[in-house]
Amino acid sequence: SGAHSSTVAIQATNDDAAASKLSCVKKGYIKDDYVHFFVRRPVRRSPIINRGYFARWAVLRRLLLQFLEPKCYSSESIHMKKQILSLGAGFDTTYFQLVEEGITPYLYVELDFKEVTSKKTALIEHHAQLKEKLGAEATICKEKGEVLGDHYKLLPVDLRDIGQLDSVMALAQLDSSLPTFIIAECVLIYLDPNSTCSIVRWASKAFSTAIFFVYEQIHPDDPFGEQMMKNLESRGCPLLSLHATPTLLAKEKLFLDQGWQRAVAWDMLKVYNEFIETQEKRRIERLELFDEFEEWYMMQEHYCVAYAINDANGIFIDFGFS
Ligand code: SAM
């Protein structure tokens, strides 16, 4: 059916993301000793794509580390437990990296379609370097596409079904009062606008101390944006939510309308220029010959980071871009 083929196509965008991250690793843009387990056919991406993925990786990483840092919190809650919830996590490897770095959060939960979590479950089971990071008590069920470890849960869910999100809260033992970092990296954009709103509202109700991080496209209406939309449509995965949230202001409004206290959206050009660390930029800008500046600016203007904050206890006052 059409619905089925578009689901398959959207899942394929995950293979693309993993392959692109591996391309960045091989060129020295980012360090990730785990993503290669998830890529069957490595590809070499162009310098501009590598730089774009580097920026995407660097901004999420910097905000995540801010969130995990103890000093972000008042002195009496320095050892506060923290949760990360990744929606449409695909083959993301952040959990394994955090364990390696000795900053495992109290709970890390990943959700995706069962087809994707099943593949991820099988690969985790198969590779000791992944499996050993789950802890001794973990249960791994390939048939269900499910991993239940002490600090890590991987669960199959269709994000469009809010009832399933409630069940996942219980099954994963997510605590609605703990500081929670929600990640939606290139995910909401593929959902219909109603589902996107429902998820954003659900998350706001579910977590009183939380950050909702989004990385995705903007500006579908200029020539570059139209081309971007067409490319994905021709692959069978239209950006269904983009016309409902086409601008930075619209992304902020999405969160504020659905109950979040604060929201900030920047395009990736601004993020790259003003938030990614200068030293890091200097390092990666030497890695490959690069002369597509016009295209780089254009591309970065068509991606954004938005984050929304619920801050019941005033612990996120210093969090964010500025
Ligand atoms: N977040 C990962 C990253 O940035 O590397 C993967 C991004 S990939 C472009 C989009 C992911 O969202 C895919 O893994 C896809 O299966 C998942 N996804 C899309 N719609 C979904 C839905 N309704 N329920 C669960 N997962 C979904």
Residues whose N, C-alpha, C, O or C-beta is under 5 A from the ligand:
A	BS01	SAM	I10 Q11 T13 N14 A17 L87 G88 A89 G90 D92 L111 D112 F113 V116 V157 D158 L159 R160 E185 C186 V187 Y190
